[in-house]
Amino acid sequence: MKKIQMVDLKGQYEKIKEEVDRGIHQVIDSTQFVNGQAVKDFQSDLEKYLGAKHVIPCANGTDALQVAMMSLGLKPGDEVITSDFTFVATVEVIALLGLTPVLVDVDPDTFNIDPVAIERALTPKTKAIVPVHLFGQSADMDAIMKIAKRHNLFVIEDNCQAIGSDYTSEEGWTRKTGTIGHLGCTSFFPSKNLGCYGDGGAIFTNDDELAHQLRGVVNHGMFVRYYHDYVGVNSRLDSIQAAVLNAKLPHLDDYCAARRNAADFYDKAFANHPNLIIPKRAEKSTHVFHQYTLRCKGIDRTALIDFLGKHDIPAMIYYPVPLHMQKAYIDPRYKEGDFPVTEALSLTVFSLPMHTELDEQQLLHITSKVLEFLG
């Protein structure tokens, strides 16, 4: 049996080695290392895949979130509502820009931001909502967009974990996550469902004016060389990373299907077990399983993870500490107990290996060892 990894990037690379190597060599031969043809090709192809009018590549997913907020003209003290249960980058950029992060609790089944909690958190200072499509499926965008429309708020989708997921609205239309709000952001970190071989990111929008501003922000606030219209940053997707993404994008739907197949295997093995709660699949969204995250009940999570490790099975906790309890984000507005769902999830979730190269032998070994521990 092959060694089990949380993410098997080498196995994935070996299947598309020729395509990746050819694209990288083309970039090197061209010496167009920044904003070269590979970046332009990837931008165009990703626009077609997403059905988005504009894709603006950038250096990483965190920059994507920051640039998105910079493009909206938000001012220090403006409030931005987001999830308490997510990776720190979402709130980090809010704080870096001098904006006020407002954290809210999540749905206990999907782990995504709770629209009812959003509504309760609104104040006259609220300017934007950042729903995080956590672990690979969409937040309730129907409810979120209705709230945003009623209160004239911007919506920035954090789509770093859900690229390739489809959302079907109660109105009947289907769109890719990241293309529903005013702006969408994604990361191409190597472990993502669509990952490069370094850092990379992108912002999506169907708004021409916002797209124009975004293109300036990522390039030092510059549209004409050496003429700077406003404060920007230097955030570009380099051409070699774009070449890798060009090779991978045609396979993205197959990658998502492979992840769903692995999740189906896990679901079947663990369904109805008294000590485990399998991931809930949202009714309006497909799930692309960036992570396969279970909740445990009545067992020692640390002991389970240690047991799996002794059998060469990695497992991770995403995320062990809620944002409102992180040292860097301690805020007198919040105290322990204010976010009961997030706090419960942080104590009970754990994630099993999830990637495109998992085979049946590996999945059988993983599930049998989990069940062996549970007795």
C-alpha positions in Angstrom: 0.0 0.0 0.0 1.2 3.5 -0.8 2.0 5.8 2.1 -1.1 7.7 3.2 -0.8 11.5 3.2 -3.2 14.2 4.0 -2.6 15.5 0.4 -0.7 13.5 -2.2 0.7 16.2 -4.5 3.4 13.9 -5.9 0.9 11.3 -7.0 -1.2 13.9 -8.7 1.8 15.5 -10.4 3.0 12.1 -11.8 -0.4 11.8 -13.7 0.0 15.2 -15.4 3.8 15.5 -15.4 4.1 15.9 -19.2 1.6 18.8 -19.2 3.1 20.5 -16.2 6.7 20.2 -17.4 5.8 21.4 -20.9 4.1 24.5 -19.5 6.9 25.4 -17.1 9.5 25.0 -19.9 7.5 27.2 -22.2 7.6 29.9 -19.5 11.3 29.5 -19.0 11.9 29.6 -22.8 9.8 32.7 -23.1 11.5 34.4 -20.1 8.1 36.1 -19.4 8.2 35.3 -15.7 5.7 38.1 -14.6 2.4 38.7 -16.3 3.4 36.4 -19.2 1.2 34.6 -21.7 0.7 31.7 -19.2 -1.0 34.2 -16.8 -3.2 35.6 -19.5 -4.2 32.1 -20.7 -5.0 31.0 -17.2 -7.1 34.1 -16.5 -9.1 33.6 -19.7 -9.6 29.9 -19.1 -10.7 30.4 -15.4 -13.2 33.1 -16.5 -14.7 30.5 -18.9 -14.7 27.8 -16.3 -16.4 29.9 -13.6 -18.7 31.8 -15.9 -17.2 35.0 -14.4 -16.8 38.2 -16.4 -13.5 39.1 -14.8 -10.7 37.1 -13.1 -7.8 39.1 -11.6 -4.9 36.8 -10.6 -2.8 37.8 -7.6 0.0 36.4 -5.4 -2.1 34.4 -2.9 -5.5 33.9 -1.3 -4.8 36.2 1.6 -3.9 39.0 -0.9 -7.1 38.2 -2.8 -9.2 39.0 0.3 -7.2 42.1 1.1 -7.2 43.5 -2.5 -11.0 42.8 -2.7 -11.6 44.9 0.4 -9.3 47.6 -0.8 -11.2 47.9 -4.0 -14.5 48.7 -2.2 -13.4 52.0 -0.6 -14.0 50.8 2.9 -12.8 53.1 5.7 -11.2 52.4 9.1 -13.9 51.5 11.6 -16.2 50.1 9.0 -17.5 46.7 10.2 -17.1 43.5 8.2 -19.0 40.4 9.3 -17.5 37.0 8.9 -17.4 33.5 10.4 -15.7 32.7 13.8 -14.9 29.2 12.5 -12.4 29.5 9.7 -8.7 30.0 8.9 -7.3 33.2 10.3 -6.6 34.9 6.9 -10.3 35.9 6.6 -10.2 38.1 9.7 -6.5 39.0 9.4 -7.0 41.1 6.3 -9.9 42.9 7.9 -7.7 43.9 10.9 -4.8 44.8 8.7 -6.9 47.4 6.8 -8.1 49.0 10.0 -11.6 47.7 9.5 -13.5 46.1 12.4 -14.0 42.4 12.2 -17.4 41.3 13.5 -17.5 37.5 14.2 -20.6 35.4 14.1 -21.4 31.8 14.8 -21.9 29.0 12.2 -24.4 26.4 11.3 -23.8 23.2 13.3 -24.4 20.9 10.3 -22.6 22.6 7.4 -20.0 24.6 9.5 -20.8 27.7 7.3 -21.8 31.1 8.5 -25.3 31.4 10.0 -27.4 33.9 8.2 -29.6 34.4 11.3 -26.4 35.3 13.2 -25.4 37.8 10.5 -28.7 39.5 10.8 -28.3 39.9 14.6 -24.8 41.3 14.2 -25.8 44.2 11.8 -25.2 47.7 12.9 -25.1 51.1 11.1 -21.4 50.6 10.7 -21.7 47.3 8.8 -20.4 47.6 5.3 -19.7 44.0 4.1 -20.2 40.3 4.7 -17.5 37.7 4.0 -19.1 34.2 3.9 -16.5 31.4 3.9 -17.4 28.4 1.9 -15.8 26.1 4.4 -14.3 22.7 3.6 -15.8 22.6 0.1 -19.4 23.6 0.0 -21.3 26.9 -0.2 -22.8 29.0 2.6 -26.5 29.9 2.2 -26.0 32.5 -0.5 -29.7 33.1 -1.1 -30.2 34.2 2.5 -26.9 36.2 2.6 -27.6 38.1 -0.7 -31.0 39.0 0.6 -29.5 40.4 3.8 -27.0 42.3 1.7 -29.6 43.8 -0.6 -31.8 44.9 2.2 -29.0 46.7 4.0 -26.9 47.8 1.0 -23.9 45.7 1.9 -21.0 44.3 -0.2 -20.6 40.5 -0.2 -17.1 39.0 -0.7 -17.1 35.3 -1.0 -14.1 33.5 0.6 -14.0 30.7 -1.9 -10.5 29.5 -1.0 -11.7 26.0 -0.1 -14.6 25.5 -2.5 -13.5 26.3 -6.1 -15.4 24.0 -8.4 -18.5 23.8 -6.2 -21.9 24.6 -7.7 -24.6 26.6 -5.9 -28.3 26.2 -7.0 -30.4 29.1 -5.9 -34.0 28.8 -4.7 -34.8 30.9 -7.9 -33.5 28.0 -10.0 -30.2 29.3 -11.4 -26.9 27.5 -10.8 -23.5 29.3 -10.5 -20.0 28.5 -9.4 -19.2 29.5 -5.8 -17.3 32.7 -5.8 -19.3 34.3 -8.6 -22.5 35.0 -6.7 -21.5 38.0 -4.4 -20.0 41.3 -5.5 -16.5 39.7 -5.3 -15.1 36.2 -4.9 -11.6 35.2 -3.7 -9.6 32.0 -4.0 -6.3 30.6 -3.1 -4.1 28.3 -5.2 -2.0 27.1 -2.3 -0.6 23.7 -3.3 -3.0 21.7 -1.1 -6.1 23.4 -2.5 -8.4 21.6 -4.9 -6.9 23.7 -7.7 -3.4 24.3 -6.4 -0.1 25.5 -7.9 3.4 24.7 -6.8 3.9 27.7 -4.6 1.6 30.6 -3.7 -1.1 32.0 -5.9 -4.6 33.5 -5.8 -7.3 35.3 -7.7 -10.3 37.6 -7.3 -13.5 37.2 -9.4 -16.2 39.7 -10.2 -18.9 40.4 -12.8 -18.7 44.2 -12.1 -16.6 46.1 -14.7 -15.9 49.0 -12.4 -14.7 46.8 -9.6 -12.6 44.8 -12.0 -10.9 48.0 -13.1 -10.1 49.0 -9.5 -8.8 45.5 -8.7 -6.4 45.5 -11.6 -5.0 48.8 -10.3 -4.8 47.7 -6.7 -2.7 44.5 -7.5 -0.3 46.6 -9.5 0.7 49.4 -7.1 -2.4 51.4 -7.8 -1.1 51.9 -11.4 -2.9 51.7 -14.7 -0.3 53.7 -16.7 3.3 52.9 -15.9 4.7 55.1 -13.2 1.4 56.9 -12.7 -0.3 55.9 -9.5 -4.0 56.7 -9.1 -4.3 55.3 -5.5 -2.5 53.2 -2.9 -2.1 49.7 -4.1 0.0 46.6 -3.5 2.4 44.4 -5.4 0.5 41.1 -5.8 0.9 39.1 -8.9 0.6 35.5 -10.0 3.9 34.5 -11.5 3.9 32.8 -14.9 5.4 29.5 -13.7 2.6 29.1 -11.2 0.1 30.0 -13.9 1.6 27.3 -16.2 1.0 24.7 -13.4 -2.6 25.9 -13.0 -3.1 25.8 -16.8 -2.2 22.1 -16.7 -4.5 21.4 -13.7 -7.6 23.4 -14.5 -8.9 21.0 -17.2 -8.8 18.3 -14.6 -10.6 20.2 -11.8 -14.0 18.6 -12.2 -12.4 15.2 -12.2 -10.4 16.1 -9.1 -13.7 17.2 -7.4 -15.3 13.9 -8.4 -12.4 11.9 -7.0 -12.8 13.7 -3.7 -16.5 13.1 -3.6 -15.9 9.4 -4.3 -13.5 9.2 -1.3 -16.0 11.1 0.8 -18.7 8.6 -0.2 -16.5 5.7 1.0 -16.0 7.5 4.3 -19.6 8.2 4.7 -20.6 4.6 4.1 -18.1 3.4 6.6 -19.1 5.8 9.4 -22.8 6.5 8.8 -24.9 6.0 11.9 -21.9 5.3 14.1 -22.8 6.5 17.6 -19.4 8.2 18.1 -19.2 10.0 14.8 -21.1 12.6 12.9 -20.4 12.5 9.1 -20.3 15.8 7.1 -23.6 17.2 6.2 -24.0 18.0 2.5 -25.9 21.3 2.0 -29.1 21.0 -0.1 -28.2 23.9 -2.4 -24.6 23.2 -2.9 -22.4 20.5 -4.3 -19.5 19.5 -2.0 -16.0 19.4 -3.4 -14.5 18.2 -0.1 -11.4 20.3 0.3 -11.5 18.6 3.7 -13.4 15.6 5.0 -14.3 16.7 8.5 -16.1 14.6 11.1 -17.4 15.4 14.5 -16.7 13.0 17.4 -19.0 12.2 20.3 -18.0 10.7 23.6 -14.5 9.8 22.6 -11.0 11.2 23.3 -10.2 13.0 20.0 -6.5 13.3 20.9 -6.2 9.6 21.6 -7.9 8.8 18.3 -5.5 11.0 16.3 -2.5 9.5 18.2 -3.8 6.0 17.4 -4.2 6.8 13.7 -0.7 8.2 13.7 0.8 5.0 15.1 -0.8 3.3 12.1 0.7 5.8 9.6 -2.6 7.6 9.1 -2.4 11.4 9.4 -5.3 13.4 10.8 -5.7 17.1 11.4 -7.9 19.4 13.4 -9.3 22.3 11.4 -9.6 24.5 13.6 -8.6 23.9 17.2 -9.2 27.5 18.5 -12.0 29.8 17.5 -11.0 33.2 16.1 -12.5 35.0 19.0 -10.2 33.1 21.4 -7.0 33.6 19.4 -4.5 35.8 21.2 -4.1 38.2 18.3 -7.9 38.8 18.1 -9.0 39.0 21.7 -11.7 41.5 21.8 -13.7 42.8 24.8 -16.9 42.4 22.8 -16.5 38.6 22.9 -16.1 36.1 25.6 -16.0 32.3 25.9 -19.5 31.0 25.5 -20.6 33.6 23.0 -20.2 31.3 20.0 -21.5 27.9 21.3 -21.5 26.1 17.9 -18.0 27.2 16.9 -16.6 26.4 20.4 -18.2 23.0 20.3 -16.8 22.3 16.8 -13.3 23.3 17.8 -13.4 20.7 20.5 -14.9 17.9 18.4 -13.9 18.1 14.7 -11.1 16.2 13.0 -10.2 15.7 9.4 -9.1 12.5 7.6 -6.9 12.3 4.5 -8.6 13.8 1.5 -7.1 14.2 -2.0 -7.5 13.0 -5.6 -5.1 10.0 -5.3 -6.7 8.1 -2.5 -7.3 4.5 -3.5 -9.6 1.8 -2.1 -6.9 0.0 -0.2 -5.9 3.2 1.5 -9.5 4.2 2.3 -10.2 0.7 3.7 -7.1 0.9 5.9 -8.1 4.4 7.2 -11.7 3.5 7.9 -10.9 0.2 9.5 -8.5 1.7 11.9 -10.9 4.5 12.9 -13.5 1.8 13.6 -11.0 -0.3 15.4 -10.3 2.5 17.8 -14.0 3.1 18.4 -14.4 -0.5 19.2 
